[in-house]
Amino acid sequence: YEYNYNLQLPYTGKSRVALKEEINYGITHAISIEAIQSFIKKNKRELESKGYRTESFLKK
């Protein structure tokens, strides 16, 4: 879904995250910073068109 919203106004809609108070022991999934940077580079134009500022993620 794609929604138009004003970044200057606080969000008052339904919460999309919730606090989870239990600990799940076991396998941890990790994503390398290189994979994250690659994703941002590949999707830079679309991310920025949606209001995300990507420059700080791509600095070295």
N, C-alpha and C positions, 0 to 999 in steps of 0.2 A: 504494500500500500504506500501511496505517496500523499503526504499531507503538507499543506502550506501553513506556516505558523510564523509568528513574529518572535524573533529571538530576544526581544527586549521585554516581553511580557512573561510572567511566571506561568509555568504549566499547571493547569488545574484539572486536567483529565484523569482518567483511571491510571493507577500506578502500574507500571510494566515490570517492576522489579520488586522483590520482597526479601526481607531478612530471613536468612536460614541459620538457625541456631544449633545445628548439629554438625559434628565433625565426621566427615567420611574419610576413613583411612583407606589407603590403597594406591592405585596408580594415579599419578599426577600428569596432566597433559601440559606440555610447555611448547611455546612457539618462539623460535629464535627471532632476535631483533632484525636479522637479515631478511627473514620471511615477511615480517611486518613492513619493513622499508620497501621491499619489492612490491608488496600489495599496494602500498600507498603510491609508489611511483606509477604503477600500472593503472591505478584508478584516480590519479591526482585531479584530473579535470572534473570528473563526476563528483568526487568528494567536495571540491571547492564550490561547485555549482549548488551544492546542498548546504553551504555555509561553513564547512569544516576548513580550518586553517592548517595546511599541511607543511608549511615551511619549517616549523620547529621539529617535526619528525624526521626531516631529511637532512638536517645539519650534521656535519662530521667534525 
